[in-house]
Amino acid sequence: MTGRGFATGVEDAAVLAQMLADRRANEPVSAALARYEVARLPFVRALVTHSRRISADYLRYAQAQR
């Protein structure tokens, strides 16, 4: 409910591409994926929390308008 779906998807793709490109020789893909998760998880958690707050506020506002 934040309107950030497309932008977040593009950011995720860019970060993932960079993590894979920076992979050292013979390094497993799983190591790059783990770095990707560490890099993106704090932002995604904050976005989910923000979205939940917006949704709750919207529901309260909508109920008050009835």
N, CA, C and O atoms as a Tinker XYZ file with bonds, in Angstrom:
   264  protein
     1  N      0.811000   -1.191000    0.000000    73     2
     2  CA     0.000000    0.000000    0.000000    64     1     3
     3  C      0.859000    1.261000    0.000000    63     2     4     5
     4  O      0.363000    2.354000    0.275000    81     3
     5  N      2.124000    1.112000   -0.303000    73     3     6
     6  CA     2.985000    2.293000   -0.307000    64     5     7
     7  C      3.225000    2.840000   -1.702000    63     6     8     9
     8  O      3.782000    3.929000   -1.846000    81     7
     9  N      2.821000    2.114000   -2.731000    73     7    10
    10  CA     3.087000    2.547000   -4.090000    64     9    11
    11  C      4.536000    2.371000   -4.505000    63    10    12    13
    12  O      4.993000    3.007000   -5.455000    81    11
    13  N      5.257000    1.520000   -3.807000    73    11    14
    14  CA     6.686000    1.333000   -4.069000    64    13    15
    15  C      6.999000    0.006000   -4.743000    63    14    16    17
    16  O      8.169000   -0.354000   -4.876000    81    15
    17  N      5.989000   -0.722000   -5.166000    73    15    18
    18  CA     6.225000   -2.058000   -5.711000    64    17    19
    19  C      7.184000   -2.098000   -6.884000    63    18    20    21
    20  O      8.164000   -2.842000   -6.865000    81    19
    21  N      6.906000   -1.299000   -7.906000    73    19    22
    22  CA     7.760000   -1.306000   -9.094000    64    21    23
    23  C      9.168000   -0.827000   -8.763000    63    22    24    25
    24  O     10.152000   -1.461000   -9.144000    81    23
    25  N      9.259000    0.289000   -8.054000    73    23    26
    26  CA    10.573000    0.853000   -7.719000    64    25    27
    27  C     11.390000   -0.116000   -6.870000    63    26    28    29
    28  O     12.595000   -0.264000   -7.073000    81    27
    29  N     10.735000   -0.772000   -5.925000    73    27    30
    30  CA    11.438000   -1.737000   -5.076000    64    29    31
    31  C     11.921000   -2.921000   -5.904000    63    30    32    33
    32  O     13.025000   -3.423000   -5.692000    81    31
    33  N     11.098000   -3.364000   -6.841000    73    31    34
    34  CA    11.502000   -4.463000   -7.720000    64    33    35
    35  C     12.726000   -4.113000   -8.550000    63    34    36    37
    36  O     13.627000   -4.935000   -8.720000    81    35
    37  N     12.756000   -2.891000   -9.066000    73    35    38
    38  CA    13.909000   -2.438000   -9.851000    64    37    39
    39  C     15.151000   -2.358000   -8.960000    63    38    40    41
    40  O     16.233000   -2.785000   -9.362000    81    39
    41  N     14.997000   -1.817000   -7.760000    73    39    42
    42  CA    16.132000   -1.744000   -6.830000    64    41    43
    43  C     16.631000   -3.141000   -6.473000    63    42    44    45
    44  O     17.837000   -3.386000   -6.443000    81    43
    45  N     15.703000   -4.052000   -6.204000    73    43    46
    46  CA    16.086000   -5.430000   -5.887000    64    45    47
    47  C     16.888000   -6.047000   -7.029000    63    46    48    49
    48  O     17.918000   -6.681000   -6.803000    81    47
    49  N     16.406000   -5.854000   -8.260000    73    47    50
    50  CA    17.094000   -6.419000   -9.422000    64    49    51
    51  C     18.497000   -5.835000   -9.571000    63    50    52    53
    52  O     19.445000   -6.561000   -9.871000    81    51
    53  N     18.630000   -4.536000   -9.365000    73    51    54
    54  CA    19.942000   -3.890000   -9.492000    64    53    55
    55  C     20.912000   -4.389000   -8.430000    63    54    56    57
    56  O     22.071000   -4.676000   -8.727000    81    55
    57  N     20.439000   -4.491000   -7.199000    73    55    58
    58  CA    21.309000   -4.965000   -6.111000    64    57    59
    59  C     21.695000   -6.420000   -6.348000    63    58    60    61
    60  O     22.856000   -6.787000   -6.168000    81    59
    61  N     20.743000   -7.247000   -6.747000    73    59    62
    62  CA    21.033000   -8.654000   -7.004000    64    61    63
    63  C     22.027000   -8.803000   -8.150000    63    62    64    65
    64  O     22.959000   -9.603000   -8.065000    81    63
    65  N     21.835000   -8.040000   -9.215000    73    63    66
    66  CA    22.772000   -8.095000  -10.346000    64    65    67
    67  C     24.181000   -7.713000   -9.899000    63    66    68    69
    68  O     25.155000   -8.342000  -10.313000    81    67
    69  N     24.291000   -6.694000   -9.063000    73    67    70
    70  CA    25.609000   -6.268000   -8.580000    64    69    71
    71  C     26.243000   -7.342000   -7.701000    63    70    72    73
    72  O     27.436000   -7.622000   -7.820000    81    71
    73  N     25.443000   -7.944000   -6.818000    73    71    74
    74  CA    25.978000   -8.996000   -5.947000    64    73    75
    75  C     26.490000  -10.174000   -6.774000    63    74    76    77
    76  O     27.537000  -10.745000   -6.467000    81    75
    77  N     25.753000  -10.534000   -7.820000    73    75    78
    78  CA    26.180000  -11.648000   -8.669000    64    77    79
    79  C     27.410000  -11.267000   -9.491000    63    78    80    81
    80  O     28.304000  -12.090000   -9.688000    81    79
    81  N     27.458000  -10.029000   -9.971000    73    79    82
    82  CA    28.609000   -9.575000  -10.758000    64    81    83
    83  C     29.880000   -9.503000   -9.911000    63    82    84    85
    84  O     30.978000   -9.736000  -10.417000    81    83
    85  N     29.738000   -9.185000   -8.641000    73    83    86
    86  CA    30.893000   -9.053000   -7.746000    64    85    87
    87  C     31.372000  -10.387000   -7.180000    63    86    88    89
    88  O     32.346000  -10.437000   -6.430000    81    87
    89  N     30.691000  -11.448000   -7.537000    73    87    90
    90  CA    31.038000  -12.767000   -7.016000    64    89    91
    91  C     32.467000  -13.143000   -7.410000    63    90    92    93
    92  O     32.876000  -12.959000   -8.556000    81    91
    93  N     33.207000  -13.667000   -6.454000    73    91    94
    94  CA    34.579000  -14.097000   -6.716000    64    93    95
    95  C     34.567000  -15.421000   -7.481000    63    94    96    97
    96  O     33.575000  -16.149000   -7.469000    81    95
    97  N     35.671000  -15.717000   -8.137000    73    95    98
    98  CA    35.788000  -16.977000   -8.875000    64    97    99
    99  C     35.555000  -18.150000   -7.931000    63    98   100   101
   100  O     36.065000  -18.171000   -6.810000    81    99
   101  N     34.803000  -19.096000   -8.382000    73    99   102
   102  CA    34.486000  -20.325000   -7.632000    64   101   103
   103  C     33.630000  -20.083000   -6.397000    63   102   104   105
   104  O     33.398000  -21.011000   -5.622000    81   103
   105  N     33.159000  -18.867000   -6.199000    73   103   106
   106  CA    32.270000  -18.609000   -5.061000    64   105   107
   107  C     30.869000  -19.094000   -5.432000    63   106   108   109
   108  O     30.391000  -18.809000   -6.529000    81   107
   109  N     30.215000  -19.814000   -4.543000    73   107   110
   110  CA    28.869000  -20.289000   -4.873000    64   109   111
   111  C     27.871000  -19.132000   -4.977000    63   110   112   113
   112  O     27.998000  -18.110000   -4.302000    81   111
   113  N     26.895000  -19.326000   -5.829000    73   111   114
   114  CA    25.834000  -18.327000   -5.988000    64   113   115
   115  C     25.148000  -18.079000   -4.647000    63   114   116   117
   116  O     24.709000  -16.964000   -4.366000    81   115
   117  N     25.056000  -19.113000   -3.827000    73   115   118
   118  CA    24.387000  -18.966000   -2.530000    64   117   119
   119  C     25.055000  -17.900000   -1.662000    63   118   120   121
   120  O     24.379000  -17.253000   -0.862000    81   119
   121  N     26.359000  -17.704000   -1.802000    73   119   122
   122  CA    27.052000  -16.664000   -1.029000    64   121   123
   123  C     26.611000  -15.277000   -1.486000    63   122   124   125
   124  O     26.401000  -14.389000   -0.661000    81   123
   125  N     26.471000  -15.090000   -2.792000    73   123   126
   126  CA    25.988000  -13.806000   -3.314000    64   125   127
   127  C     24.547000  -13.568000   -2.884000    63   126   128   129
   128  O     24.173000  -12.442000   -2.553000    81   127
   129  N     23.746000  -14.612000   -2.887000    73   127   130
   130  CA    22.351000  -14.477000   -2.454000    64   129   131
   131  C     22.266000  -14.122000   -0.973000    63   130   132   133
   132  O     21.395000  -13.354000   -0.564000    81   131
   133  N     23.160000  -14.676000   -0.180000    73   131   134
   134  CA    23.182000  -14.348000    1.253000    64   133   135
   135  C     23.546000  -12.879000    1.457000    63   134   136   137
   136  O     22.954000  -12.213000    2.305000    81   135
   137  N     24.509000  -12.366000    0.695000    73   135   138
   138  CA    24.870000  -10.944000    0.785000    64   137   139
   139  C     23.709000  -10.057000    0.336000    63   138   140   141
   140  O     23.460000   -9.002000    0.921000    81   139
   141  N     23.014000  -10.490000   -0.694000    73   139   142
   142  CA    21.836000   -9.756000   -1.177000    64   141   143
   143  C     20.787000   -9.650000   -0.068000    63   142   144   145
   144  O     20.224000   -8.581000    0.167000    81   143
   145  N     20.537000  -10.758000    0.600000    73   143   146
   146  CA    19.547000  -10.760000    1.683000    64   145   147
   147  C     19.961000   -9.818000    2.812000    63   146   148   149
   148  O     19.135000   -9.066000    3.329000    81   147
   149  N     21.216000   -9.859000    3.186000    73   147   150
   150  CA    21.718000   -8.970000    4.243000    64   149   151
   151  C     21.567000   -7.509000    3.821000    63   150   152   153
   152  O     21.213000   -6.656000    4.636000    81   151
   153  N     21.833000   -7.228000    2.563000    73   151   154
   154  CA    21.764000   -5.849000    2.071000    64   153   155
   155  C     20.331000   -5.330000    1.997000    63   154   156   157
   156  O     20.083000   -4.167000    2.314000    81   155
   157  N     19.397000   -6.160000    1.588000    73   155   158
   158  CA    18.034000   -5.693000    1.318000    64   157   159
   159  C     17.063000   -5.870000    2.478000    63   158   160   161
   160  O     16.087000   -5.127000    2.577000    81   159
   161  N     17.306000   -6.821000    3.342000    73   159   162
   162  CA    16.330000   -7.149000    4.385000    64   161   163
   163  C     15.962000   -5.978000    5.288000    63   162   164   165
   164  O     14.774000   -5.802000    5.557000    81   163
   165  N     16.894000   -5.168000    5.773000    73   163   166
   166  CA    16.487000   -4.041000    6.627000    64   165   167
   167  C     15.534000   -3.080000    5.919000    63   166   168   169
   168  O     14.556000   -2.628000    6.514000    81   167
   169  N     15.810000   -2.768000    4.661000    73   167   170
   170  CA    14.933000   -1.874000    3.900000    64   169   171
   171  C     13.551000   -2.493000    3.714000    63   170   172   173
   172  O     12.535000   -1.825000    3.905000    81   171
   173  N     13.519000   -3.758000    3.346000    73   171   174
   174  CA    12.243000   -4.428000    3.090000    64   173   175
   175  C     11.423000   -4.527000    4.374000    63   174   176   177
   176  O     10.210000   -4.320000    4.352000    81   175
   177  N     12.067000   -4.837000    5.476000    73   175   178
   178  CA    11.342000   -4.892000    6.754000    64   177   179
   179  C     10.752000   -3.530000    7.106000    63   178   180   181
   180  O      9.607000   -3.442000    7.548000    81   179
   181  N     11.525000   -2.479000    6.911000    73   179   182
   182  CA    11.020000   -1.125000    7.186000    64   181   183
   183  C      9.862000   -0.783000    6.262000    63   182   184   185
   184  O      8.896000   -0.152000    6.690000    81   183
   185  N      9.944000   -1.186000    5.010000    73   183   186
   186  CA     8.871000   -0.924000    4.056000    64   185   187
   187  C      7.590000   -1.656000    4.454000    63   186   188   189
   188  O      6.501000   -1.089000    4.373000    81   187
   189  N      7.714000   -2.893000    4.877000    73   187   190
   190  CA     6.543000   -3.662000    5.319000    64   189   191
   191  C      5.916000   -3.013000    6.547000    63   190   192   193
   192  O      4.695000   -2.883000    6.624000    81   191
   193  N      6.737000   -2.610000    7.497000    73   191   194
   194  CA     6.224000   -1.942000    8.697000    64   193   195
   195  C      5.489000   -0.663000    8.330000    63   194   196   197
   196  O      4.402000   -0.399000    8.845000    81   195
   197  N      6.071000    0.125000    7.449000    73   195   198
   198  CA     5.443000    1.376000    7.004000    64   197   199
   199  C      4.115000    1.093000    6.298000    63   198   200   201
   200  O      3.123000    1.784000    6.530000    81   199
   201  N      4.105000    0.094000    5.453000    73   199   202
   202  CA     2.889000   -0.265000    4.728000    64   201   203
   203  C      1.780000   -0.700000    5.684000    63   202   204   205
   204  O      0.615000   -0.350000    5.493000    81   203
   205  N      2.144000   -1.457000    6.701000    73   203   206
   206  CA     1.135000   -1.883000    7.687000    64   205   207
   207  C      0.552000   -0.686000    8.427000    63   206   208   209
   208  O     -0.649000   -0.636000    8.691000    81   207
   209  N      1.408000    0.276000    8.762000    73   207   210
   210  CA     0.918000    1.487000    9.441000    64   209   211
   211  C     -0.033000    2.268000    8.543000    63   210   212   213
   212  O     -1.089000    2.717000    8.989000    81   211
   213  N      0.342000    2.429000    7.289000    73   211   214
   214  CA    -0.521000    3.147000    6.352000    64   213   215
   215  C     -1.862000    2.434000    6.220000    63   214   216   217
   216  O     -2.912000    3.078000    6.226000    81   215
   217  N     -1.833000    1.117000    6.101000    73   215   218
   218  CA    -3.072000    0.344000    5.975000    64   217   219
   219  C     -3.950000    0.509000    7.205000    63   218   220   221
   220  O     -5.160000    0.701000    7.085000    81   219
   221  N     -3.355000    0.437000    8.374000    73   219   222
   222  CA    -4.126000    0.587000    9.616000    64   221   223
   223  C     -4.725000    1.983000    9.707000    63   222   224   225
   224  O     -5.883000    2.139000   10.092000    81   223
   225  N     -3.944000    2.995000    9.355000    73   223   226
   226  CA    -4.458000    4.371000    9.370000    64   225   227
   227  C     -5.598000    4.533000    8.382000    63   226   228   229
   228  O     -6.603000    5.175000    8.688000    81   227
   229  N     -5.450000    3.959000    7.209000    73   227   230
   230  CA    -6.494000    4.050000    6.190000    64   229   231
   231  C     -7.782000    3.401000    6.687000    63   230   232   233
   232  O     -8.866000    3.960000    6.522000    81   231
   233  N     -7.665000    2.230000    7.292000    73   231   234
   234  CA    -8.858000    1.540000    7.802000    64   233   235
   235  C     -9.550000    2.366000    8.878000    63   234   236   237
   236  O    -10.777000    2.466000    8.891000    81   235
   237  N     -8.775000    2.955000    9.774000    73   235   238
   238  CA    -9.374000    3.801000   10.812000    64   237   239
   239  C    -10.080000    5.004000   10.191000    63   238   240   241
   240  O    -11.187000    5.357000   10.596000    81   239
   241  N     -9.443000    5.623000    9.217000    73   239   242
   242  CA   -10.029000    6.786000    8.554000    64   241   243
   243  C    -11.300000    6.391000    7.803000    63   242   244   245
   244  O    -12.307000    7.097000    7.864000    81   243
   245  N    -11.250000    5.273000    7.101000    73   243   246
   246  CA   -12.408000    4.823000    6.325000    64   245   247
   247  C    -13.584000    4.500000    7.241000    63   246   248   249
   248  O    -14.729000    4.814000    6.915000    81   247
   249  N    -13.312000    3.880000    8.374000    73   247   250
   250  CA   -14.388000    3.555000    9.312000    64   249   251
   251  C    -14.974000    4.818000    9.920000    63   250   252   253
   252  O    -16.178000    4.879000   10.166000    81   251
   253  N    -14.157000    5.815000   10.163000    73   251   254
   254  CA   -14.644000    7.069000   10.746000    64   253   255
   255  C    -15.523000    7.829000    9.761000    63   254   256   257
   256  O    -16.374000    8.615000   10.176000    81   255
   257  N    -15.332000    7.610000    8.477000    73   255   258
   258  CA   -16.097000    8.318000    7.459000    64   257   259
   259  C    -17.464000    7.700000    7.212000    63   258   260   261
   260  O    -18.292000    8.306000    6.532000    81   259
   261  N    -17.720000    6.525000    7.738000    73   259   262
   262  CA   -19.015000    5.858000    7.521000    64   261   263
   263  C    -20.094000    6.464000    8.335000    63   262   264
   264  O    -21.241000    6.020000    8.269000    81   263
